[in-house]
Amino acid sequence: MVNTLAPNKYKYADSLSRSPWRIFAIGVVAALALVAILMVALMQAPVEEITTLIYWLSISSLGSLVVGYILYRSGLARSPSLSLTLVLTYGWAAIVILANVWIMSERMFFNDKHDLVLSGILLIFAAVIATTFGIFVAASVTDGLRQLARSAQQIAEGNLKARVSISGRDEVAMVGNTFNEMAAQLQQAAQEREELEKMRKDLIAWTSHDLRTPLTSIRAMIEALHDGVVDDPAMVQRYYGTIRSDIIALNNIIDDLFELAQLDAGGLSMEKAHHALGDLVSDTLEMFQALASKQGIVLQGEVAANLGLVWMCAPKIGRVLANLVGNALRYTPAGGTVQVTAVRQQDGVVVTVQDDGPGFNEADLTRVFEQFYRGEEARSRASGSGAGLGLAIARGVVLAHNGRIWAENAPDGGALVGFFLPG
């Protein structure tokens, strides 16, 4: 997920980084103004003393700036350690403070050597404290950066679970949070790639099996007919019927693959108009009635009287119904029931297909609409569930109608698959 708040978070920091010398100039002017105000308010110093002090402070601050710039350009800017740079910066700042105050004290205020030495000792103490504090700050900042470096190295080595733990709200913490978001996105992308790779391998294995099985059967029967092994007219007709069924199954698999490819590419024709969804339900029930009777399954439907017309592509929604009912019959044992229900809601229509089969494995519920996903292998093979494309095609068609589709286990047993169409 893209962090849309990042521009606002970094706006203040970016404005500072673009104008560091302007900030320094403002700081010098503010410091000089504060000195003048304090001298007037606390010491009632004459204008001549204030002017002299401001003059010497301006010269010393500009001199400190020049020397600091030269040091930075000559070495600190190329320092291999941010921690060293920060410590040296604090040390230089302490030296600048010590030198400036010492010079000002000697020139303007203290005539007693004892007072001058005492003030120097106190300033040295303050400089050491300031430098120590600088080391502490440098360690705090660079610790977060070292964590970032270690985590980045772990990710580069393939550990996409690596994260940084940085507290606070400063720029380092912002970088740490952004780094964690990036790592999470990389991990998610890697998981998706692994799933796609697994699906690709499953596609090769499953389609190879589903194509090889009927082809092997067709080849064996054609060779038997060609070699005259089978000459009984009734048996020959039976062979021809089986060959025809296997060819139809192969054709259905190829059609499913082609239709799914069109759905993924957005090129599947969807000529929509107002159609009677109740008629599609009735046609589907009539289509599967003979198969249901052969398997000893009760196939029944219930269509609400107020279902009315629905804006849809009738052939494609008919395909969805056929896929759902076909799956339900495949998993329902003899003596079971498959119930198709269509009702109208305020914003559209809902169609559900419920069976008396074993239901879905809980681990499969979130994946039943994925391409080539068959779920529980034993159940799929035992029922001859094909290439695992029916529900994926149904999902693509329903989504193309701006609808939604879902699968769940019915409270009283069996599987329930339903879809919603707006309008």
Secondary structure, DSSP 8 states (H G I E B T S, - for coil): ---TTHHHHHHHHHHHHH-HHHHHHHHHHHHHHHHHHHIIIII---HHHHHHHHHHHHHHHHHHHHHHHHHHHHTGGG-S-HHHHHHHHHHHHHHHHHHHHHHHIIIII---HHHHHHHHHHHHHHHHHHHHHHHHHHHHHHHHHHHHHHHHHHHHTT-TT------SSSHHHHHHHHHHHHHHHHHHHHHHHHHHHHHHHHHHHHHHHHHHHHHHHHHHHHHHHHTTS---HHHHHHHHHHHHHHHHHHHHHHHHHHHHHHHHHT------EEEEHHHHHHHHHHHHHHHHHHTT-EEEEEE-TT--EEEE-HHHHHHHHHHHHHHHHHH--TT-EEEEEEEEETTEEEEEEE-SS----GGGTTTTTSTT--SSHHHHHHHT-TTS-HHHHHHHHHHHTT-EEEEEE-TTSSEEEEEEEE-
